Amino acid sequence: MKVTLDGIKAKIKGETYLVLPDGRTTLCTLTLQNGFTANGTSACVNPNEFNIDLGRKYALEDAMREVFKVEAYLLMQKNYE
């Protein structure tokens, strides 16, 4: 077995995004089917160049990396046992 992007995507129940009042930082919270949440962030240097689509994309990618870490740990633990 291995951790895959498709496997991670199948476990996501919902995505929530928030742009902070600074106008340049985007937060993404992924909620998995079991209720676990993973958070990701992104920010641009210049608020005048903020692009909400890119902010969401990069924050989602950051949150997905967090899920990958947890899933990799769970797989390692399962193999260890």
C-alpha positions in Angstrom: 0.0 0.0 0.0 1.0 3.6 -0.4 -0.5 7.1 0.1 -1.8 8.5 -3.1 -3.4 11.8 -4.2 -6.6 10.0 -5.2 -6.7 8.3 -1.9 -6.4 11.6 -0.1 -9.0 13.3 -2.2 -11.5 10.5 -1.6 -11.2 11.2 2.2 -12.0 14.9 2.0 -15.5 15.7 3.1 -15.3 19.5 2.7 -13.1 22.5 2.1 -13.4 25.9 3.7 -11.6 29.0 2.7 -11.1 32.3 4.4 -9.2 35.5 3.2 -7.8 37.3 6.2 -8.4 41.1 6.6 -4.8 41.8 5.5 -6.1 41.1 2.0 -3.2 38.8 1.1 -3.5 35.7 3.2 -5.7 32.8 2.4 -6.5 29.9 4.8 -7.9 26.5 3.8 -9.3 24.0 6.2 -9.9 20.5 4.9 -12.4 18.3 6.8 -11.9 14.6 6.3 -14.7 12.0 6.5 -13.7 11.1 10.0 -13.8 14.7 11.2 -10.1 15.4 11.3 -9.1 18.8 10.0 -6.0 20.0 8.2 -5.1 23.6 7.6 -3.1 25.3 4.9 -2.1 28.9 4.2 -0.9 31.0 1.3 0.0 34.7 1.1 1.2 37.1 -1.6 3.8 39.8 -0.9 1.7 42.7 -2.4 -2.0 42.9 -1.5 -2.6 44.8 -4.7 -1.6 41.7 -6.7 -3.8 39.3 -4.6 -5.6 36.6 -6.7 -8.2 34.7 -4.8 -8.0 31.7 -7.2 -4.2 31.4 -6.7 -4.6 31.9 -3.0 -7.1 29.1 -2.7 -5.0 26.8 -4.9 -1.8 27.3 -2.9 -3.6 27.1 0.5 -5.3 23.9 -0.6 -1.9 22.4 -1.7 -0.5 23.3 1.7 -3.4 21.7 3.5 -3.1 18.5 1.3 0.6 18.2 2.4 -0.6 18.1 6.0 -3.0 15.3 5.2 -0.3 13.4 3.4 1.9 13.5 6.5 -0.8 12.1 8.7 -1.7 9.4 6.2 1.9 8.4 5.8 2.2 8.1 9.5 -0.9 6.0 9.8 0.4 3.7 7.0 3.8 3.4 8.7 2.1 2.5 12.0 -0.1 0.0 10.4 2.9 -1.7 8.7 4.8 -1.6 12.0 2.1 -3.4 13.8 
